[in-house]
Amino acid sequence: MNRHFEDARYYLKRAGKTATKGVKTELEPVRERFDELTGREEEPDPSRLDEIKADLREVQSKAEGEAREAIGDARKKLEEYRGKQSA
């Protein structure tokens, strides 16, 4: 292909991308207003910090449950041991 055509194709492609970005930038406030009026506001994705906090809460509740279970088992064993000692 002729070098001039290659250059022209490159610049047309670049101009198209730049024009697309410009149109999106100009229409962004209109889109936001439309979404606001129609009630289509997007829910924000949970941030990484929120995901970690949720994971930590889950781990904490699991650990608390296991700790209660272990304490209950220990109490049973102590009662059995004390029952054998007094007999």
Contacts in CASP RR format, 6 or more apart in sequence:
PFRMAT RR
TARGET T0000
AUTHOR 0000-0000-0000
METHOD contacts of the structure
MODEL  1
MNRHFEDARYYLKRAGKTATKGVKTELEPVRERFDELTGREEEPDPSRLD
EIKADLREVQSKAEGEAREAIGDARKKLEEYRGKQSA
34 40 0 8 1.000
35 41 0 8 1.000
35 42 0 8 1.000
46 54 0 8 1.000
END
